[in-house]
Amino acid sequence: MNWDQVQGKWKQVKGSVKTRWGKLTDDDLDVIAGQRDQLVGRIQERYGIAKDDAQRQVDEWNRTLDKENEYQREKNLEKKAS
């Protein structure tokens, strides 16, 4: 999922962000508002990690979103076919 899509679906993906990075508060998520650089910065702050590590985590998380979306598309196609 490209980052524009993440921004557009921020309300839907906030739960996934909260699950992945539990130290982020609801206020953090509101400030981040789908902005990648804000997410990376908040992860750095809350977890005390380097920017590169935070960016890597965000990239990995984004790839999992792609996999989840692909799975959902396949399920929807199967339902339509039945």
GUSERO-865623 format. One record per atom (N, C-alpha, C, O): residue number from 1; residue in one letter; atom name; x, y, z. Coordinates in steps of 0.2 Angstrom, whole numbers, plus 5000, padded with zeros to 4 digits. Example, Ala and Ser with C-alpha at 12.3 -4.5 7.8 and 13.67 -1.06 7.14 Angstrom:
! residues 2
[pt 1, a, N, [5066, 4972, 5039]]
[pt 1, a, CA, [5062, 4978, 5039]]
[pt 1, a, C, [5066, 4984, 5039]]
[pt 1, a, O, [5071, 4983, 5042]]
[pt 2, s, N, [5064, 4989, 5035]]
[pt 2, s, CA, [5068, 4995, 5036]]
[pt 2, s, C, [5064, 5000, 5039]]
[pt 2, s, O, [5067, 5006, 5040]]
! end
This chain:
! residues 82
[pt 1, m, N, [5004, 4994, 5000]]
[pt 1, m, CA, [5000, 5000, 5000]]
[pt 1, m, C, [5005, 5006, 5000]]
[pt 1, m, O, [5009, 5007, 5004]]
[pt 2, n, N, [5003, 5011, 4995]]
[pt 2, n, CA, [5008, 5017, 4995]]
[pt 2, n, C, [5005, 5021, 5001]]
[pt 2, n, O, [5000, 5020, 5004]]
[pt 3, w, N, [5010, 5026, 5003]]
[pt 3, w, CA, [5008, 5030, 5009]]
[pt 3, w, C, [5002, 5034, 5008]]
[pt 3, w, O, [4999, 5036, 5013]]
[pt 4, d, N, [5001, 5036, 5002]]
[pt 4, d, CA, [4995, 5040, 5001]]
[pt 4, d, C, [4989, 5036, 5003]]
[pt 4, d, O, [4984, 5039, 5006]]
[pt 5, q, N, [4989, 5030, 5001]]
[pt 5, q, CA, [4983, 5026, 5003]]
[pt 5, q, C, [4983, 5025, 5011]]
[pt 5, q, O, [4977, 5025, 5014]]
[pt 6, v, N, [4988, 5024, 5014]]
[pt 6, v, CA, [4989, 5024, 5021]]
[pt 6, v, C, [4985, 5030, 5024]]
[pt 6, v, O, [4981, 5030, 5029]]
[pt 7, q, N, [4988, 5036, 5022]]
[pt 7, q, CA, [4985, 5042, 5024]]
[pt 7, q, C, [4977, 5042, 5023]]
[pt 7, q, O, [4974, 5045, 5028]]
[pt 8, g, N, [4975, 5040, 5017]]
[pt 8, g, CA, [4968, 5040, 5016]]
[pt 8, g, C, [4964, 5036, 5020]]
[pt 8, g, O, [4958, 5037, 5021]]
[pt 9, k, N, [4967, 5030, 5023]]
[pt 9, k, CA, [4963, 5025, 5027]]
[pt 9, k, C, [4966, 5026, 5034]]
[pt 9, k, O, [4965, 5021, 5038]]
[pt 10, w, N, [4969, 5031, 5036]]
[pt 10, w, CA, [4972, 5032, 5043]]
[pt 10, w, C, [4967, 5029, 5048]]
[pt 10, w, O, [4969, 5026, 5053]]
[pt 11, k, N, [4961, 5031, 5048]]
[pt 11, k, CA, [4956, 5029, 5053]]
[pt 11, k, C, [4956, 5022, 5054]]
[pt 11, k, O, [4955, 5019, 5059]]
[pt 12, q, N, [4956, 5018, 5048]]
[pt 12, q, CA, [4955, 5011, 5048]]
[pt 12, q, C, [4962, 5008, 5050]]
[pt 12, q, O, [4962, 5002, 5053]]
[pt 13, v, N, [4968, 5011, 5049]]
[pt 13, v, CA, [4974, 5007, 5050]]
[pt 13, v, C, [4977, 5009, 5057]]
[pt 13, v, O, [4982, 5007, 5059]]
[pt 14, k, N, [4973, 5014, 5060]]
[pt 14, k, CA, [4976, 5016, 5067]]
[pt 14, k, C, [4976, 5010, 5072]]
[pt 14, k, O, [4981, 5010, 5076]]
[pt 15, g, N, [4971, 5006, 5071]]
[pt 15, g, CA, [4971, 5000, 5076]]
[pt 15, g, C, [4977, 4996, 5075]]
[pt 15, g, O, [4980, 4993, 5080]]
[pt 16, s, N, [4979, 4995, 5069]]
[pt 16, s, CA, [4985, 4991, 5067]]
[pt 16, s, C, [4991, 4994, 5070]]
[pt 16, s, O, [4995, 4991, 5072]]
[pt 17, v, N, [4991, 5001, 5069]]
[pt 17, v, CA, [4997, 5004, 5072]]
[pt 17, v, C, [4998, 5003, 5079]]
[pt 17, v, O, [5003, 5002, 5082]]
[pt 18, k, N, [4992, 5004, 5082]]
[pt 18, k, CA, [4992, 5004, 5090]]
[pt 18, k, C, [4994, 4997, 5092]]
[pt 18, k, O, [4997, 4996, 5097]]
[pt 19, t, N, [4991, 4992, 5088]]
[pt 19, t, CA, [4993, 4985, 5090]]
[pt 19, t, C, [5001, 4984, 5089]]
[pt 19, t, O, [5004, 4980, 5093]]
[pt 20, r, N, [5004, 4986, 5084]]
[pt 20, r, CA, [5011, 4985, 5082]]
[pt 20, r, C, [5015, 4989, 5087]]
[pt 20, r, O, [5020, 4987, 5090]]
[pt 21, w, N, [5013, 4995, 5089]]
[pt 21, w, CA, [5017, 5000, 5093]]
[pt 21, w, C, [5013, 5002, 5099]]
[pt 21, w, O, [5010, 5008, 5099]]
[pt 22, g, N, [5012, 4998, 5104]]
[pt 22, g, CA, [5007, 4999, 5109]]
[pt 22, g, C, [5009, 5005, 5114]]
[pt 22, g, O, [5005, 5008, 5117]]
[pt 23, k, N, [5015, 5007, 5113]]
[pt 23, k, CA, [5017, 5013, 5117]]
[pt 23, k, C, [5015, 5020, 5114]]
[pt 23, k, O, [5015, 5025, 5117]]
[pt 24, l, N, [5012, 5020, 5108]]
[pt 24, l, CA, [5010, 5026, 5105]]
[pt 24, l, C, [5003, 5027, 5108]]
[pt 24, l, O, [4999, 5022, 5109]]
[pt 25, t, N, [5002, 5033, 5110]]
[pt 25, t, CA, [4995, 5035, 5113]]
[pt 25, t, C, [4990, 5037, 5108]]
[pt 25, t, O, [4992, 5038, 5102]]
[pt 26, d, N, [4984, 5038, 5110]]
[pt 26, d, CA, [4979, 5040, 5105]]
[pt 26, d, C, [4981, 5047, 5103]]
[pt 26, d, O, [4979, 5049, 5097]]
[pt 27, d, N, [4983, 5051, 5107]]
[pt 27, d, CA, [4985, 5058, 5105]]
[pt 27, d, C, [4991, 5057, 5100]]
[pt 27, d, O, [4991, 5061, 5095]]
[pt 28, d, N, [4996, 5053, 5101]]
[pt 28, d, CA, [5001, 5052, 5096]]
[pt 28, d, C, [4998, 5050, 5089]]
[pt 28, d, O, [5000, 5053, 5084]]
[pt 29, l, N, [4993, 5046, 5089]]
[pt 29, l, CA, [4990, 5044, 5083]]
[pt 29, l, C, [4986, 5050, 5080]]
[pt 29, l, O, [4986, 5050, 5073]]
[pt 30, d, N, [4983, 5054, 5084]]
[pt 30, d, CA, [4980, 5060, 5081]]
[pt 30, d, C, [4985, 5065, 5078]]
[pt 30, d, O, [4983, 5067, 5073]]
[pt 31, v, N, [4990, 5066, 5081]]
[pt 31, v, CA, [4995, 5070, 5078]]
[pt 31, v, C, [4999, 5067, 5072]]
[pt 31, v, O, [5000, 5071, 5067]]
[pt 32, i, N, [5000, 5061, 5072]]
[pt 32, i, CA, [5003, 5058, 5066]]
[pt 32, i, C, [4998, 5058, 5060]]
[pt 32, i, O, [5001, 5060, 5055]]
[pt 33, a, N, [4992, 5057, 5061]]
[pt 33, a, CA, [4987, 5058, 5056]]
[pt 33, a, C, [4989, 5055, 5049]]
[pt 33, a, O, [4988, 5059, 5044]]
[pt 34, g, N, [4992, 5050, 5049]]
[pt 34, g, CA, [4994, 5046, 5043]]
[pt 34, g, C, [5001, 5049, 5040]]
[pt 34, g, O, [5002, 5047, 5034]]
[pt 35, q, N, [5004, 5053, 5043]]
[pt 35, q, CA, [5010, 5056, 5040]]
[pt 35, q, C, [5016, 5051, 5042]]
[pt 35, q, O, [5018, 5050, 5048]]
[pt 36, r, N, [5019, 5048, 5037]]
[pt 36, r, CA, [5025, 5044, 5038]]
[pt 36, r, C, [5030, 5046, 5043]]
[pt 36, r, O, [5032, 5043, 5047]]
[pt 37, d, N, [5033, 5052, 5041]]
[pt 37, d, CA, [5038, 5055, 5045]]
[pt 37, d, C, [5036, 5056, 5052]]
[pt 37, d, O, [5040, 5055, 5057]]
[pt 38, q, N, [5030, 5058, 5054]]
[pt 38, q, CA, [5027, 5059, 5060]]
[pt 38, q, C, [5027, 5052, 5064]]
[pt 38, q, O, [5029, 5051, 5070]]
[pt 39, l, N, [5025, 5047, 5060]]
[pt 39, l, CA, [5025, 5040, 5063]]
[pt 39, l, C, [5032, 5038, 5065]]
[pt 39, l, O, [5033, 5035, 5071]]
[pt 40, v, N, [5037, 5038, 5061]]
[pt 40, v, CA, [5043, 5036, 5062]]
[pt 40, v, C, [5046, 5040, 5068]]
[pt 40, v, O, [5049, 5037, 5072]]
[pt 41, g, N, [5045, 5047, 5068]]
[pt 41, g, CA, [5048, 5051, 5074]]
[pt 41, g, C, [5045, 5049, 5080]]
[pt 41, g, O, [5048, 5048, 5085]]
[pt 42, r, N, [5038, 5047, 5081]]
[pt 42, r, CA, [5035, 5045, 5087]]
[pt 42, r, C, [5038, 5039, 5089]]
[pt 42, r, O, [5038, 5037, 5095]]
[pt 43, i, N, [5039, 5034, 5084]]
[pt 43, i, CA, [5041, 5027, 5086]]
[pt 43, i, C, [5048, 5028, 5089]]
[pt 43, i, O, [5050, 5025, 5094]]
[pt 44, q, N, [5052, 5032, 5086]]
[pt 44, q, CA, [5059, 5034, 5089]]
[pt 44, q, C, [5059, 5036, 5096]]
[pt 44, q, O, [5062, 5034, 5100]]
[pt 45, e, N, [5054, 5041, 5097]]
[pt 45, e, CA, [5054, 5044, 5104]]
[pt 45, e, C, [5051, 5039, 5109]]
[pt 45, e, O, [5054, 5038, 5114]]
[pt 46, r, N, [5046, 5035, 5107]]
[pt 46, r, CA, [5043, 5031, 5112]]
[pt 46, r, C, [5047, 5025, 5114]]
[pt 46, r, O, [5047, 5022, 5119]]
[pt 47, y, N, [5051, 5022, 5109]]
[pt 47, y, CA, [5055, 5016, 5109]]
[pt 47, y, C, [5062, 5017, 5110]]
[pt 47, y, O, [5066, 5013, 5111]]
[pt 48, g, N, [5064, 5024, 5109]]
[pt 48, g, CA, [5071, 5025, 5110]]
[pt 48, g, C, [5076, 5022, 5105]]
[pt 48, g, O, [5081, 5019, 5107]]
[pt 49, i, N, [5074, 5022, 5099]]
[pt 49, i, CA, [5078, 5018, 5094]]
[pt 49, i, C, [5080, 5023, 5089]]
[pt 49, i, O, [5077, 5029, 5088]]
[pt 50, a, N, [5084, 5021, 5084]]
[pt 50, a, CA, [5087, 5025, 5079]]
[pt 50, a, C, [5082, 5026, 5074]]
[pt 50, a, O, [5077, 5022, 5073]]
[pt 51, k, N, [5083, 5032, 5070]]
[pt 51, k, CA, [5078, 5033, 5065]]
[pt 51, k, C, [5078, 5028, 5059]]
[pt 51, k, O, [5072, 5026, 5057]]
[pt 52, d, N, [5084, 5025, 5058]]
[pt 52, d, CA, [5084, 5019, 5053]]
[pt 52, d, C, [5080, 5013, 5055]]
[pt 52, d, O, [5076, 5010, 5051]]
[pt 53, d, N, [5080, 5012, 5062]]
[pt 53, d, CA, [5077, 5006, 5064]]
[pt 53, d, C, [5069, 5007, 5064]]
[pt 53, d, O, [5065, 5003, 5062]]
[pt 54, a, N, [5067, 5014, 5066]]
[pt 54, a, CA, [5060, 5015, 5066]]
[pt 54, a, C, [5057, 5015, 5058]]
[pt 54, a, O, [5052, 5013, 5057]]
[pt 55, q, N, [5061, 5018, 5054]]
[pt 55, q, CA, [5059, 5017, 5047]]
[pt 55, q, C, [5058, 5010, 5044]]
[pt 55, q, O, [5054, 5009, 5041]]
[pt 56, r, N, [5063, 5006, 5046]]
[pt 56, r, CA, [5063, 4999, 5044]]
[pt 56, r, C, [5056, 4996, 5047]]
[pt 56, r, O, [5053, 4992, 5044]]
[pt 57, q, N, [5055, 4997, 5053]]
[pt 57, q, CA, [5049, 4994, 5056]]
[pt 57, q, C, [5042, 4997, 5053]]
[pt 57, q, O, [5038, 4993, 5051]]
[pt 58, v, N, [5042, 5003, 5051]]
[pt 58, v, CA, [5037, 5006, 5047]]
[pt 58, v, C, [5036, 5002, 5040]]
[pt 58, v, O, [5030, 5001, 5038]]
[pt 59, d, N, [5042, 5002, 5037]]
[pt 59, d, CA, [5041, 4998, 5031]]
[pt 59, d, C, [5039, 4991, 5031]]
[pt 59, d, O, [5035, 4989, 5027]]
[pt 60, e, N, [5041, 4987, 5036]]
[pt 60, e, CA, [5039, 4981, 5037]]
[pt 60, e, C, [5031, 4980, 5039]]
[pt 60, e, O, [5028, 4976, 5036]]
[pt 61, w, N, [5029, 4985, 5043]]
[pt 61, w, CA, [5022, 4985, 5045]]
[pt 61, w, C, [5018, 4987, 5038]]
[pt 61, w, O, [5013, 4984, 5037]]
[pt 62, n, N, [5020, 4991, 5034]]
[pt 62, n, CA, [5017, 4993, 5028]]
[pt 62, n, C, [5016, 4987, 5024]]
[pt 62, n, O, [5011, 4986, 5020]]
[pt 63, r, N, [5021, 4983, 5023]]
[pt 63, r, CA, [5021, 4977, 5019]]
[pt 63, r, C, [5016, 4972, 5022]]
[pt 63, r, O, [5012, 4969, 5018]]
[pt 64, t, N, [5015, 4972, 5028]]
[pt 64, t, CA, [5010, 4967, 5031]]
[pt 64, t, C, [5003, 4970, 5029]]
[pt 64, t, O, [4998, 4966, 5028]]
[pt 65, l, N, [5002, 4976, 5029]]
[pt 65, l, CA, [4996, 4979, 5027]]
[pt 65, l, C, [4994, 4977, 5020]]
[pt 65, l, O, [4988, 4975, 5018]]
[pt 66, d, N, [4999, 4977, 5015]]
[pt 66, d, CA, [4998, 4975, 5008]]
[pt 66, d, C, [4996, 4967, 5008]]
[pt 66, d, O, [4991, 4966, 5005]]
[pt 67, k, N, [4999, 4963, 5012]]
[pt 67, k, CA, [4997, 4956, 5013]]
[pt 67, k, C, [4990, 4955, 5015]]
[pt 67, k, O, [4986, 4951, 5012]]
[pt 68, e, N, [4988, 4959, 5020]]
[pt 68, e, CA, [4981, 4959, 5023]]
[pt 68, e, C, [4976, 4961, 5018]]
[pt 68, e, O, [4971, 4958, 5017]]
[pt 69, n, N, [4978, 4966, 5014]]
[pt 69, n, CA, [4973, 4969, 5009]]
[pt 69, n, C, [4972, 4964, 5004]]
[pt 69, n, O, [4967, 4963, 5001]]
[pt 70, e, N, [4978, 4961, 5001]]
[pt 70, e, CA, [4977, 4956, 4996]]
[pt 70, e, C, [4973, 4950, 4998]]
[pt 70, e, O, [4969, 4947, 4995]]
[pt 71, y, N, [4974, 4948, 5005]]
[pt 71, y, CA, [4970, 4942, 5007]]
[pt 71, y, C, [4963, 4944, 5007]]
[pt 71, y, O, [4958, 4940, 5006]]
[pt 72, q, N, [4961, 4950, 5009]]
[pt 72, q, CA, [4954, 4952, 5010]]
[pt 72, q, C, [4951, 4953, 5003]]
[pt 72, q, O, [4945, 4951, 5002]]
[pt 73, r, N, [4955, 4955, 4998]]
[pt 73, r, CA, [4953, 4955, 4991]]
[pt 73, r, C, [4951, 4948, 4988]]
[pt 73, r, O, [4946, 4947, 4985]]
[pt 74, e, N, [4955, 4943, 4990]]
[pt 74, e, CA, [4954, 4936, 4988]]
[pt 74, e, C, [4948, 4933, 4991]]
[pt 74, e, O, [4944, 4930, 4988]]
[pt 75, k, N, [4947, 4935, 4997]]
[pt 75, k, CA, [4941, 4932, 5001]]
[pt 75, k, C, [4935, 4935, 4998]]
[pt 75, k, O, [4930, 4932, 4997]]
[pt 76, n, N, [4935, 4942, 4996]]
[pt 76, n, CA, [4929, 4945, 4993]]
[pt 76, n, C, [4928, 4942, 4986]]
[pt 76, n, O, [4922, 4941, 4984]]
[pt 77, l, N, [4933, 4941, 4982]]
[pt 77, l, CA, [4932, 4938, 4976]]
[pt 77, l, C, [4929, 4931, 4976]]
[pt 77, l, O, [4924, 4929, 4972]]
[pt 78, e, N, [4931, 4927, 4981]]
[pt 78, e, CA, [4928, 4920, 4982]]
[pt 78, e, C, [4921, 4921, 4984]]
[pt 78, e, O, [4917, 4917, 4982]]
[pt 79, k, N, [4919, 4925, 4988]]
[pt 79, k, CA, [4912, 4926, 4990]]
[pt 79, k, C, [4908, 4928, 4984]]
[pt 79, k, O, [4902, 4925, 4984]]
[pt 80, k, N, [4910, 4932, 4980]]
[pt 80, k, CA, [4907, 4934, 4974]]
[pt 80, k, C, [4906, 4929, 4969]]
[pt 80, k, O, [4901, 4928, 4966]]
[pt 81, a, N, [4911, 4924, 4969]]
[pt 81, a, CA, [4911, 4919, 4964]]
[pt 81, a, C, [4906, 4913, 4967]]
[pt 81, a, O, [4903, 4909, 4963]]
[pt 82, s, N, [4904, 4913, 4973]]
[pt 82, s, CA, [4900, 4907, 4976]]
[pt 82, s, C, [4893, 4909, 4975]]
[pt 82, s, O, [4889, 4905, 4977]]
! end
